[in-house]
Amino acid sequence: MNLPQGVALTWLGHGTVLLESPSGKRILIDPWVQNNPACPEELKDVGRLDLILVTHAHNDHIQDAIPLAHSSGAQTVAIFEIAHWLRAKGVQRVIDMNKGGTVNVDGIKVTMVHADHSCGIQEGDQILYGGEAVGYVVELENGFRLYHSGDTALFGDMRLIGELYQPDVACLPIGDHYTMGPREAAHAIRLLGVKKVVPLHWGTFPVLTGTPQALREAAKDVDGLEVAELQPGGRLGG
């Protein structure tokens, strides 16, 4: 799968993606690296970051948000309730927003879109209200658009995301059990009208049984579809 010159995407395992822009911006989506069993040891130090995007508050997506925000000084974007919680934990550079909104962070346009998933914040033996799970459409300086759905079930308004934002690449969960499986993700591809897909949220744990090959089989009717079967640490572009 080819990406535009200067654009790179690295899958750090599970739902965590590092996106690099033509101007050198480094954007980490769903910061879970240190205790992520799928993340290669040599990549657990993610290096310089400019922007951190949080899709929801489950530990396997947000666990490293606070330490990485502190160590990198990166701007962090999250839905209002999670942003409030991050500020209470001492994270200072936080942009709170909500679904349907777009923010421009130093030339990177970030649009928060719907996802269909739970979003509780685990704190000790309590689950705190974390607003709602979201996805993002990230538009880089050259107009390249990435849709990262976050953890989600299939929902019909993915068609609107495709119509409004026309993503060049979609990062979709396929593991089943906690998110879409291959059958549902294949229909998400049809709704989005996207031709380049990076499967996420598979293979980390035995319960996540979906595979990229099963996705290809379920979406074999989609002409020109490219499914990037990355292994954790795998990189596209750059």
Sine and cosine of phi, psi and omega as CSV:
sin_phi,cos_phi,sin_psi,cos_psi,sin_omega,cos_omega
0.00,0.00,0.83,-0.56,0.01,-1.00
-1.00,-0.06,0.62,-0.79,0.13,-0.99
-0.90,-0.44,0.36,-0.93,0.02,-1.00
-0.85,0.52,0.43,-0.90,0.00,-1.00
-0.82,0.57,0.74,-0.67,0.03,-1.00
1.00,0.00,-0.15,0.99,0.01,-1.00
-0.98,-0.19,0.73,-0.68,0.04,-1.00
-0.66,-0.75,0.55,-0.83,0.03,-1.00
-0.73,-0.68,0.79,-0.61,0.06,-1.00
-0.86,-0.51,0.79,-0.62,0.07,-1.00
-1.00,-0.01,0.89,-0.46,-0.01,-1.00
-1.00,-0.05,0.20,0.98,0.01,-1.00
0.99,-0.12,0.54,-0.84,-0.01,-1.00
0.88,0.48,-0.84,-0.54,-0.02,-1.00
-0.98,-0.22,0.15,0.99,-0.17,-0.99
-1.00,-0.06,0.81,-0.59,-0.05,-1.00
-0.76,-0.65,0.68,-0.73,0.13,-0.99
-0.95,-0.32,0.87,-0.49,-0.01,-1.00
-0.94,-0.35,0.75,-0.66,0.01,-1.00
-0.89,-0.46,0.71,-0.71,-0.12,-0.99
-0.98,-0.18,0.25,-0.97,0.00,-1.00
-0.85,0.52,-0.46,0.89,0.01,-1.00
-1.00,0.00,0.07,1.00,0.05,-1.00
1.00,-0.09,0.11,0.99,0.07,-1.00
-0.92,0.38,0.63,-0.78,0.01,-1.00
-0.88,-0.48,0.88,-0.48,-0.16,-0.99
-0.87,-0.50,0.88,-0.47,0.01,-1.00
-0.97,-0.24,0.84,-0.54,0.00,-1.00
-0.96,-0.29,0.83,-0.55,-0.04,-1.00
0.88,0.48,0.99,0.12,-0.15,-0.99
-0.98,0.22,1.00,0.00,0.12,-0.99
-0.71,-0.71,0.98,-0.20,-0.06,-1.00
-0.78,-0.62,-0.74,0.67,-0.16,-0.99
-0.88,0.48,-0.70,0.72,-0.01,-1.00
-0.96,-0.28,0.27,0.96,0.03,-1.00
-0.99,0.15,0.94,-0.35,-0.07,-1.00
-0.92,0.40,-0.28,0.96,0.00,-1.00
-1.00,0.01,-0.30,0.95,-0.07,-1.00
-0.98,0.22,0.82,-0.57,0.04,-1.00
-0.85,0.53,0.62,-0.78,-0.09,-1.00
-0.82,0.57,-0.64,0.77,-0.07,-1.00
-0.95,0.31,-0.18,0.98,0.00,-1.00
-0.96,-0.29,0.04,1.00,-0.02,-1.00
-0.94,0.33,-0.38,0.92,0.22,-0.97
-1.00,-0.02,0.98,-0.21,-0.14,-0.99
-0.98,0.18,-0.13,0.99,0.04,-1.00
0.98,0.21,-0.40,-0.92,-0.07,-1.00
-0.90,0.43,0.66,-0.75,0.07,-1.00
-0.75,-0.66,0.62,-0.78,0.09,-1.00
-0.97,-0.26,-0.45,0.89,-0.13,-0.99
-0.48,-0.88,0.70,-0.71,0.08,-1.00
-0.86,-0.51,0.79,-0.61,0.04,-1.00
-0.91,-0.41,0.76,-0.65,-0.02,-1.00
-0.92,-0.39,0.85,-0.53,0.00,-1.00
-1.00,0.08,-0.57,0.82,0.04,-1.00
-0.26,-0.97,0.06,-1.00,-0.27,-0.96
-0.98,-0.18,0.15,0.99,0.05,-1.00
-0.92,0.38,0.55,-0.84,-0.14,-0.99
-0.85,0.53,-0.53,0.85,-0.03,-1.00
-0.98,0.19,0.22,0.98,0.07,-1.00
-0.70,-0.71,-0.35,0.94,-0.11,-0.99
-0.83,-0.56,-0.05,1.00,-0.22,-0.98
-0.84,0.55,-0.55,0.84,-0.03,-1.00
-0.98,-0.19,0.18,0.98,-0.04,-1.00
-0.88,0.48,-0.71,0.70,-0.07,-1.00
-0.93,0.37,-0.80,0.61,0.01,-1.00
-0.89,0.45,-0.61,0.80,0.00,-1.00
-0.95,0.33,-0.59,0.81,0.07,-1.00
-0.89,0.45,-0.66,0.75,0.01,-1.00
-0.93,0.38,-0.73,0.69,-0.13,-0.99
-0.97,0.26,-0.52,0.85,-0.08,-1.00
-1.00,-0.09,-0.42,0.91,-0.12,-0.99
0.95,0.31,0.22,0.98,-0.04,-1.00
-0.92,0.39,0.49,-0.87,0.15,-0.99
-0.95,0.31,0.73,-0.68,0.00,-1.00
-0.92,-0.38,0.71,-0.70,0.01,-1.00
-0.90,-0.44,0.74,-0.68,0.02,-1.00
-0.41,-0.91,0.30,-0.95,0.10,-0.99
-0.89,0.46,0.40,-0.92,-0.20,-0.98
-0.74,0.67,-0.76,0.65,-0.11,-0.99
-0.92,0.38,-0.65,0.76,0.05,-1.00
-0.93,0.37,-0.63,0.78,0.04,-1.00
-0.87,0.50,-0.67,0.75,0.04,-1.00
-0.87,0.49,-0.69,0.72,0.01,-1.00
-0.90,0.43,-0.66,0.75,0.02,-1.00
-0.89,0.46,-0.67,0.74,0.04,-1.00
-0.88,0.48,-0.64,0.77,0.02,-1.00
-0.90,0.43,-0.37,0.93,0.04,-1.00
-1.00,-0.05,0.10,1.00,0.10,-1.00
0.99,-0.14,0.06,1.00,0.06,-1.00
-0.98,0.20,0.84,-0.54,-0.14,-0.99
-0.99,-0.11,-0.62,0.78,-0.08,-1.00
-1.00,-0.04,0.98,0.22,-0.05,-1.00
-0.85,-0.52,0.74,-0.68,0.17,-0.99
-0.96,-0.27,0.89,-0.45,0.10,-0.99
-1.00,-0.03,0.65,-0.76,0.02,-1.00
-0.48,-0.88,-0.13,-0.99,0.01,-1.00
-0.52,-0.85,0.14,-0.99,-0.10,-1.00
-0.85,0.52,0.69,-0.72,-0.01,-1.00
0.99,-0.11,-0.29,0.96,-0.02,-1.00
-1.00,0.02,0.37,-0.93,0.07,-1.00
-0.77,-0.64,0.69,-0.72,0.11,-0.99
-0.84,-0.55,0.52,-0.85,0.06,-1.00
-0.95,-0.32,0.91,-0.41,-0.02,-1.00
-0.93,-0.36,1.00,-0.08,0.05,-1.00
0.80,0.60,0.73,0.69,0.07,-1.00
1.00,-0.06,-0.13,0.99,0.05,-1.00
-0.98,-0.20,0.87,-0.50,0.01,-1.00
-1.00,-0.03,0.81,-0.58,-0.05,-1.00
-0.87,-0.50,0.89,-0.45,0.04,-1.00
-0.94,-0.34,0.79,-0.61,0.01,-1.00
-1.00,-0.04,0.82,-0.57,-0.04,-1.00
-0.84,-0.54,0.13,-0.99,-0.08,-1.00
-0.94,0.35,0.53,-0.85,0.27,-0.96
-0.66,-0.75,0.37,-0.93,-0.05,-1.00
-0.88,-0.47,1.00,-0.07,-0.13,-0.99
-0.23,-0.97,0.25,-0.97,0.07,-1.00
-1.00,0.09,0.14,-0.99,-0.18,-0.98
-0.44,-0.90,0.51,0.86,-0.01,-1.00
-0.94,0.33,0.57,-0.82,0.07,-1.00
-1.00,-0.10,0.88,-0.47,0.01,-1.00
-0.99,0.11,0.86,-0.51,0.02,-1.00
-0.71,-0.71,0.98,-0.21,-0.13,-0.99
0.90,0.43,-0.78,-0.63,0.02,-1.00
-0.99,-0.12,0.26,0.97,0.00,-1.00
-0.93,-0.36,0.46,-0.89,0.16,-0.99
-0.92,-0.40,0.90,-0.44,-0.01,-1.00
-1.00,-0.05,0.42,-0.91,0.04,-1.00
-0.93,0.36,0.81,-0.58,-0.04,-1.00
-0.89,-0.46,0.44,0.90,-0.05,-1.00
0.96,0.30,-0.71,-0.70,0.01,-1.00
-0.77,-0.64,0.43,-0.91,0.10,-0.99
-0.93,0.36,0.48,-0.88,-0.03,-1.00
-0.65,-0.76,0.20,-0.98,0.25,-0.97
-0.87,-0.49,0.07,-1.00,0.01,-1.00
-0.69,-0.72,0.59,-0.81,0.28,-0.96
-0.94,-0.33,0.87,-0.49,-0.05,-1.00
-0.94,-0.33,0.87,-0.50,0.03,-1.00
-0.96,-0.29,0.86,-0.50,-0.01,-1.00
-0.99,0.13,0.07,-1.00,-0.11,-0.99
-0.88,0.47,-0.45,0.89,-0.02,-1.00
-1.00,-0.03,0.10,0.99,0.01,-1.00
1.00,-0.04,-0.13,0.99,0.05,-1.00
-0.89,0.46,0.71,-0.70,-0.04,-1.00
-0.85,-0.52,0.79,-0.61,0.08,-1.00
-0.93,-0.37,0.77,-0.64,0.14,-0.99
-0.97,-0.25,0.89,-0.45,0.12,-0.99
-0.95,-0.32,0.93,-0.38,-0.15,-0.99
-0.98,0.22,-0.22,0.97,-0.20,-0.98
0.91,0.42,-0.11,-0.99,0.10,-1.00
-0.95,0.31,0.78,-0.63,-0.04,-1.00
-0.35,-0.94,0.44,-0.90,0.30,-0.96
-0.99,0.12,0.23,-0.97,0.15,-0.99
-0.92,0.39,0.68,-0.73,0.12,-0.99
-0.62,-0.79,0.54,-0.84,-0.15,-0.99
-0.90,0.44,-0.45,0.89,-0.05,-1.00
-0.97,0.23,0.06,1.00,0.22,-0.98
-0.85,0.53,-0.47,0.88,0.06,-1.00
-0.87,0.49,-0.63,0.78,0.02,-1.00
-0.92,0.39,-0.62,0.79,0.06,-1.00
-0.87,0.50,-0.68,0.74,0.04,-1.00
-0.90,0.44,-0.69,0.72,-0.04,-1.00
-0.93,0.38,-0.67,0.75,-0.09,-1.00
-0.97,0.22,-0.66,0.75,-0.21,-0.98
-0.93,-0.38,-0.30,0.95,0.08,-1.00
0.70,0.71,0.89,0.45,-0.03,-1.00
-0.90,0.44,0.57,-0.82,0.07,-1.00
-0.98,0.18,-0.57,0.82,0.01,-1.00
-0.67,-0.74,0.64,-0.77,0.09,-1.00
-0.88,-0.48,0.74,-0.67,0.13,-0.99
-0.98,-0.20,0.92,-0.40,-0.14,-0.99
-0.80,-0.60,0.66,-0.75,0.09,-1.00
-0.96,0.28,0.60,-0.80,-0.01,-1.00
-0.74,-0.68,0.07,1.00,-0.20,-0.98
-0.94,0.35,-0.37,0.93,-0.09,-1.00
0.96,0.27,0.02,-1.00,0.01,-1.00
0.95,0.32,-0.89,0.45,0.03,-1.00
-0.98,-0.18,-0.25,0.97,-0.05,-1.00
-0.60,-0.80,-0.18,-0.98,0.15,-0.99
-0.83,0.56,0.55,-0.84,0.24,-0.97
-0.99,-0.15,-0.08,-1.00,-0.03,-1.00
-0.85,0.53,-0.64,0.77,-0.02,-1.00
-0.88,0.47,-0.73,0.68,-0.01,-1.00
-0.93,0.36,-0.65,0.76,0.02,-1.00
-0.89,0.45,-0.57,0.82,0.06,-1.00
-0.89,0.46,-0.63,0.78,0.04,-1.00
-0.95,0.30,-0.54,0.84,0.11,-0.99
-0.85,0.52,-0.65,0.76,0.03,-1.00
-0.87,0.49,-0.68,0.73,0.01,-1.00
-0.90,0.44,-0.68,0.73,-0.01,-1.00
-0.91,0.42,-0.65,0.76,-0.04,-1.00
-0.96,0.27,-0.45,0.89,-0.07,-1.00
0.94,0.33,0.41,0.91,-0.06,-1.00
-1.00,-0.05,0.49,-0.87,-0.03,-1.00
-0.92,-0.39,-0.20,0.98,-0.01,-1.00
-0.84,-0.55,0.84,-0.54,-0.13,-0.99
-0.74,-0.68,0.70,-0.71,0.13,-0.99
-0.92,-0.38,0.93,-0.36,0.02,-1.00
-0.95,0.32,0.66,-0.75,0.02,-1.00
-0.81,-0.59,0.15,-0.99,0.19,-0.98
0.86,0.51,0.67,0.74,0.08,-1.00
-0.70,-0.71,0.50,-0.87,0.12,-0.99
0.98,0.19,-0.16,0.99,-0.06,-1.00
-0.93,0.36,-0.68,0.73,-0.03,-1.00
-0.76,-0.66,0.44,-0.90,-0.03,-1.00
-0.83,0.56,-0.51,0.86,-0.04,-1.00
-0.93,0.37,-0.33,0.95,-0.01,-1.00
-1.00,-0.01,1.00,-0.01,-0.22,-0.98
-1.00,-0.04,-0.23,0.97,-0.02,-1.00
-0.92,0.40,0.51,-0.86,-0.02,-1.00
-0.72,-0.69,0.40,-0.92,0.08,-1.00
-0.86,0.52,-0.59,0.81,0.02,-1.00
-0.90,0.43,-0.64,0.77,0.06,-1.00
-0.90,0.43,-0.58,0.82,0.06,-1.00
-0.91,0.42,-0.71,0.71,0.03,-1.00
-0.85,0.53,-0.68,0.73,-0.02,-1.00
-0.91,0.42,-0.68,0.74,-0.02,-1.00
-0.94,0.35,-0.42,0.91,-0.05,-1.00
-0.93,-0.38,0.42,0.91,-0.08,-1.00
-0.92,0.39,-0.23,0.97,0.04,-1.00
-0.99,0.15,-0.17,0.98,-0.06,-1.00
-1.00,0.07,0.96,-0.29,-0.04,-1.00
-0.90,0.44,0.71,-0.70,0.09,-1.00
0.97,0.24,0.18,0.98,-0.04,-1.00
-0.94,0.35,0.72,-0.70,0.12,-0.99
-0.90,-0.44,0.86,-0.51,0.07,-1.00
-0.94,-0.33,0.90,-0.44,-0.04,-1.00
-1.00,0.07,0.96,-0.28,0.00,-1.00
-1.00,0.06,0.97,0.25,0.03,-1.00
-0.98,0.21,0.51,-0.86,0.27,-0.96
-0.99,-0.10,0.41,-0.91,0.02,-1.00
-0.79,0.61,0.77,-0.63,-0.11,-0.99
1.00,-0.09,-0.16,0.99,0.02,-1.00
-0.93,0.37,0.52,-0.86,-0.14,-0.99
-0.73,-0.69,0.64,-0.76,0.12,-0.99
-0.91,-0.41,0.64,-0.77,0.08,-1.00
0.95,0.30,-0.30,-0.95,0.01,-1.00
1.00,-0.04,0.00,0.00,0.00,0.00
